Amino acid sequence: MRLGYKIIVGADIASHDIKEEIITLLKEKGYDVANAGTSGPEHGDFTDAAEVVAKGIQSGEYQKGILLCGSGIGAAMAANKFKGVRAGLAYDLERAVLMAADNNTNVFCTGGWLVPNAAYAVKMMEAWLLVKYTGRDVEGMKRAEIIEREW
């Protein structure tokens, strides 16, 4: 189990195929990855995938989650509805690193329509997994706590 993380990966129908490729590549690199599914390429909504991934994070069974939908936006919005989930959105390496270093995210979201291929997506995800939260943005984490409160 690389890095000691258990990772859960989910997607909607728009990103089913790239999700399968990403899981294969992550496993080849030694990560412990669970497939949250999509109900197959014919069914599945990003809200369903977000719920499964978010509940996996909430339970503590998984330390990191990955969500894909067409753009990644809907998946991030849905995941962030769950207490204790801090989902971020990235389409490039810089944002992937910032999601980890500055925002201490535990769910990585991206869009299957917007990344060039699974190998690039895995490159972003590995950067996110390898970079640790710096703790430098104390005010930002206080804001995250406020966001998590039920209003």
N, C-alpha and C positions, 0 to 999 in steps of 0.2 A: 504494500500500500504506500504509494509515493506521497510524501509529505504528511502522512498520517490522517489525511482527510478522507471521509466518505463523501462522495459527490452524487447528487441526484440530478438527472437531466430530463427535461420535458419539453414538448413542443406541440404546436398546433399542426393542422394538416398542411399548411403552407410551408412548414419547415421540417416535415417528417423525414424526408430523405437525407437532408444535410445533418439532422440530429443523429441518424443512424451512423453516418460516416464519422461524425465527431466522437461518438461513443467508442467506435472501433479504434480511432486514433488515440484517444485518451487511454484506453485499456492497453494498447500497444506500448504506451509510454510508462505503464505501471500504475496508473491511477485506479482506485477502487470506485467504480462507476456503476450506478444503478439507473436503469431505464424506467422513467416514470410513464413512458408511453404517450400515445396519441390516439389510441383506439384504432390504429392502423392508418394508412394513407387516405382512406375514404372518410373518416370521422375525426372528430376532435376539435376542440376550441381552445384558444389560449387561456381562457378562464379555467377550464378543467385542468390543464397542465399546471397552471400557476397554483391552483389549490393543492394539488398533490405535492408539488415541490415545496411550497410554503409550509405545509403541515409536516413534511419531513424535516425541515429546518426547525420548526417550532418544537417538535418532539425531541430534538437532539440526536436523532438517529443519523442525520447527515449534518456535516459542518458547512458544506458549500452546496449551492444549487446553481444550475444553469437552465435558462429558459430561452426558447426561441419561438418567434412567430414571424409573420411576414416582415414587419418592420422592427420588432422588438419592443415597440412602444406599448402596445396593449399588454404584453406579458409583464412588463415592468410595472405598469399601473395596477394590474390585478395582484401581482405578488406583494406590492407595497401596502395592500389593504390588510395584510396579516401582521399582527403584533409580533415584534421581534425579527421581522424580515426587513432587510435593507437591500433592496434591489436597485441596481444601477444599469445604465444602458451604454454600450460602447460599440463603435464600428471600427476603431483603430487602436493601436497599441498604447498611445498616449492616454486616451480616456480609460482604457482597461487598467493601466497602472494607477491613474488617479483615483479610480473607484476603490481600489484597495488601500492605497497609501493615505489618502485624505478622507475618504468617506466610510472606510471599514465595512464595505458591503459584504453580504454573505450570499447574494444571488446575482449572477452575471446574466444580463439579458442582451440579446442582439437579434438582428433580423436576417432570416435566411435569404430574403430577397436582396439584401444590401451588402452582404459580405461576398468577396469574390469566390471563395471555395471553403471547404471544410478545413483544409490545412491552415489557411490564414485564420480562421475562427479559433482553431486550437492554439495557434501562436498567441492570439490575444488572451485566451483563457489561461494559458500557462503563465503569461506575464502577470495576470490578475492573481493566480494561485500562489505564485512565488513571492510577490511583493507583500510585505507585511504593513499593517497599519502603523503609521509613524507616531500617532498620538499628538501630533503637533496642532491639529485643528480641534482643540478642546471646545471652542465655541460652536464649531460645526456639529460636534457630537451632542452638545446640549440642545441644539436645534433639532437634531434627529430624534431625541427623546420627546421633544414637544410634538413633533410630527406623529410619533407613534401613539400619543395619547388619543383617546377617543374624544372627539369634540361634540 
